[in-house]
């Protein structure tokens, strides 16, 4: 009887370990995807703002204003 209990306990622990591994892996994948998406969004915003900043600097140079 004791060995059956130990076998069942080890099975429960093994299943719990696998489930935790899946949950942690899923969390890491989610956080990586969110960071990648945010990084792409920030790069797009910077690229969209770059021509405006460049044009503003050129206008200031033409007017004789310092940067």
QUIHUTA-V963420 format. One record per run of one state. SS is the DSSP state (H for helix, E for strand, C for the rest). FROM is the first residue (numbers start at 0). TO is the last residue. If there is no record, write none. Layout:
ss,from,to
SS,FROM,TO
SS,FROM,TO
//
This chain:
ss,from,to
C,0,0
H,1,62
C,63,66
//
